[in-house]
Amino acid sequence: ASTSRAVSRVRMAALHSSRASLVPTSQGRTTSHAVARVATHATASTSGSTESLRRGVLILPGLGNNAKDYSSLSTLLTKRGCCVRTAKVTRPDWSRNAAALTDINWWLGSLKPRPAVDWYLKLVNEAMQELKAAVGDDTPITVLTHSAGGWLGRVYLLDFGTTGVDSFVSLGSPHQAPPAGVVDQTRGILTWINDKTPGAFHSQIKYTTVAGKFVKGVDPLSSDGDFLARFAGAGYQQVCGTAEADGDFIVPVAAAHLPGANQLTLEQCFHSPLGEKLPFFGPWYGSEQMLDKWVHALDGAESAATAQAPVSEAAPAAEVAVAEAAVAEVVQVQA
């Protein structure tokens, strides 16, 4: 009981700091996250699995990706006190989308997500039920999505319910349908989604959309820019209607944000986990150097002001001292 009270003091210290230090420092940054990291690390290091478990996280893979592509991200989140499950999608599974070719609405550009993507939603729901069984009823859950997993996740929440979910985070997801005159790569699904579940649709869920700026696209038929810029421009044009846009090499920033959501845009952030493996790309959203820039958004209870503030690299000494004093008490009690 004494240990539990001490752990509570650590958490209260972090909570107090997050509320009291939302004003920017002289460097223009807030200080709450650094103190919160001290407290979270302390509770994870000094308490049992129940005490250190902050929340459940369900990862929804993007188009062409499989569950294993997110193993490093899952490990990083687990070290931060999260219980993580990933929908068990395999690369061959994506070929199931071809079944939609038999639907006349595919050809008309008015396709609905179901039954076209029922196979994906089934895998997501299986992973969600496994996660809920692991974390119990009292632990909040974040739906963490990547790329096409973003709009697929919105369909899931609409049709399968939001019980236990208090936050939704998308990483490089094309949420916006292309403008008139541009062929919709989802054949109408995005238009349907934005009509049925627009913006930050569920009031009880905190939405955060994360976009990346890796390369500015150029007209693929022009002589401007290098190959990467022209290639990216060709892709951006199919998503948002213009090649000359900033984006993460696959999804332009303009398409990645939802109205009403907390919107974060990361510099030099590549779209896919493959970016870590190829030297001419770079770190992606789930890389360790990018993670600290958005991981605070997993907490559904955070205020919008906190979620939109940049992550602080260090906290003032007085605030760190508050957290460290509580940590010292935990250590003394356990000794």
N, C-alpha and C positions, 0 to 999 in steps of 0.2 A: 504493500500500500504506500509505503514511504517513497519507494522508487517511482511508483505511478504518479504521486504528487509532484515529485521533482521533475519528471518528464513533462508533466503538465506546465510547470513553470517555464521550461525551455520553450514550449510551444507558445505560451502566453507572451514570453519575451519577444518572440518573433512576430506574433500578431500585433503587439503593442508598437513594435518598431515599424511594421508595415503601415499602420494607421497614422503614426506620428511623423513619418519621414517621407511623405509623398511630395513635399516641396523639393524642387531641384536643388542640388548642391551647386557650388560655384562652377563646377565643370558641366553643369546642365544635366546632371543625372540624378536619379533618385537612389536612395540608400537602402531601401527595405529588402531588396532581394539578397544582398550579401549577408545580412543578419539572418534572414530566413534560411539561407544555405547553411550557416553555422549551426542553427538550431536543428534543422532537418538532419544534418550529418550526425549531430550529437544523439538525437533520439534513435537513429538507425544503428548507431554504434553501441549504445548502452542499454537498449531494451529488446524485448522479444519481437517475433515477427508480427504479432498483432499490434503492438505499440508503434512499430516503425512503418507499418503499411499506411500510406497516405491516401491512395486511390487505385482504382482499377483503370487500365488503359486498354482499349480495343483498337488494334491497328487494322485498317482496311487498305489492302494493296492497290496500287495503280495499274492501269492497263499494261499488259505484257509482263508485269512483275509477278513474282511468286512470294510465298510467305518467307522463304529463306533470305530474300533480299533485305529483310528488315531485322535480321537477327542481331546486328550490331546496335541498331537503335533500341531494340528491345532490351539488350543488356545494359545500355546506358540508362534507360528509364528504370530498370529494376534496381540499379545501384542508387537511384534517387528515391527509393522507397515505394515504387509503383509495382502493382501486380499486372503483368502484361500478357495479353493473348493476341495472336494474329490470325485473321481469317485464313484458313488453310487452302489458299488458292495456289494452283500450279500453273506454269506457263501454258501447257496445252489446254487448260480449262478455258482460256480466252477464245479458243476456236468455237466454243459453244454459241458465241454471239452470231455466228453465221446462220443459225436456225432462223433468225429474224428475217432473212432474205425471202422466206416463204410468206411473210406478212405483206399484204398490199400496201400497208401504211409505211413500210420501209421505203418503197419506191415513190410514195407520195410525199415523203418527208414529214409525216405526221405520226411517227412511231411513238408508242407509249413504253415506259420502262418494263412493264409486266405484260406478258410473261417473258419478254426478251431476256431479261437479266435475272430471272428467278433463281437460276443456278447459283449466281453470286450471292444473292440475298440469303439463300439457304445456308451457305457456308458462313456468312456473317452471323446469322442467328445462332448457328451451332457454336461458334466461338464466343458469342455473347453469353449464352447459357452456361458454357464452361467457366467463363470469367465470373459470372454472378455466383456460381457455386463455390468458387475459390475465395471470393472476397466477402461473401455474406451480404445481408440486406442493408447494413449500415454504412458501407463504404461507397462513396460516390464514384461514378464511372465517366471517363472521357472517351468519346468516339474520336479517334485520331486517324485522319484519312490522308491519303497521298494521291495526287493526280486524279484520275477518273473515280477513285474511291471517294472523292469529295461529293460529287453529285449522286453517286450510288449510296453513300451514307445518308444523304438527305431523303432519298426514297425509303431507305430502311427505317429511319425514325418516323416517317409519315405512316408507313404501313404496319410496322411491327411495334410501334409505341416507344415511349421515352422513359419508361420506368427505370429508375436508378441512374439515369444519365443527367448530369448537370452541366456538361460542357462539350462542345464540338469544335475541333481544330482541324483545319484543312491545310495541307502543304502543297502548293503548286497545283491546285485543282482548277480546271476550267469550268467555273460556275455559270458564266454568262453565255447565252446563245449568241451565235454570230449575227451580224446585222443582215437586213434584207438584201438579197442578191448574192450572198455568200453561202455556199453549200454547207449545211450543218452536218458535221462528221458524225453526230449522234442520230442523225436522220429524224430529228424532231423531239427526241427525249428531253434535251435541255430546255426547250421551249415549254414542254409539258410540266417539267419540274418547277420552273420559275413561275409558272401560272398557279400550280397547286400548292407550292410551299416556298413562297417568295422570301428572299432575304433571310434575316435572322428570325425564322418563322415561329419557333417554339419559345414562348416568353420565359419559360422556366429554365431554359438552356442558355448558357453564355457561348456565343459564337465568336470564333477567332479565325480569320483567314490570313494565311501567310503566303506572300508572293516572293519571288526572287528576281534580282537583277543580275544576270550573268553576262548577257550580250544584248546590245541594241541591234535589232534587225534592219536590213536594208532590202531594197527591191531585188529579188533574186535574178532579174534580167539585166540589172545595171552592172556597171564595172566598179561601183563603189564598194568599199569594205572588203573583208577577206571571205574565205569560204564559209567560216562559221557564221558570220553575220548574214550572208546570203541564204544559207541553209535555214537559219533561225527565222529570217524574214519570210521565207516561203511558208513555214509552219504557222507563224503568227498571223499571216494573212488569212489562213483558213479558219483561225479561231476568232479573231477580232475584226477582220476586214482590212487591216493595214499591215504592211510589212515593217514599216518604220516605227517600231514599238520597242519598249524595254521589256525584257522577260528573262525567264530562267533557261532559255534555249528551246523550250517546248511550249510553255504556256506564257502568254504575255501578261504583264501585271494587271492591265485593265480587265482581263477576264477572270482573274484569280480572286477578286474580292467580292464579298456580298454586302449589299446595303444593310446597315444596322449592325454589322459585325465589327468587332475590334480588328483593325487592319494593320498588319505588320508587313513591311517590305524589307527584305534583306539584301544587302549589297554582296556581289560576287558569289551568289548562291546558285548552284547548278540544280537541274530538275530531278535527276535520277540517282539512285544509289550507285549506278555504274560510274558516276563522276569520280568517285573515290579511287576507282581502279584504272582510270585512264589519265595519263599525265597532262593531256592538252585540255582537259575539262577542269574539274575542281571539286571542292567540298559541296555536298548536297545538303538539303534541309536537315537530315538526320545525322550529319557528321558532328563530332563532339564540339568543334569550334563554332558551329551554327546553333547547336541545341540550346546553349545558354541564352540565346537571343529570343527564344520563344517558349521555352519549357514552362515558364511561369504561367502561360496561358492555359495550361492543363487544369488549373484550379478554378472550378466553376464559381467558387465563393468570392474570388477576387473582384475588386471593383474595376470598372472600365479604365479608370485613371491609372491604376497600377498596371493593368495589362498592357496599356499602350506606352508606358514609360520604358526607356531603355534600361537594360540590366546594368546594375552598378558593379564595377569590378572590386570596389572596396567600400566598407561602411566606416563612418566616423568612429573614433576610438571609444567614445562614450557608449555608443549603441552596441558595438562589439563586446564591450565589457559587461553589459547587461546579459547578453546571451552566454558569455563565457562563465559568468558567475553561476548561472543556473546549471550549466554543464558541469561545473566543478562540484555542485551539490549532488548531481546524479552520481558522479564518480565516487564521492565520499560515502554516499548511502550504500552503493554496491560493495565498496571495500569493507 
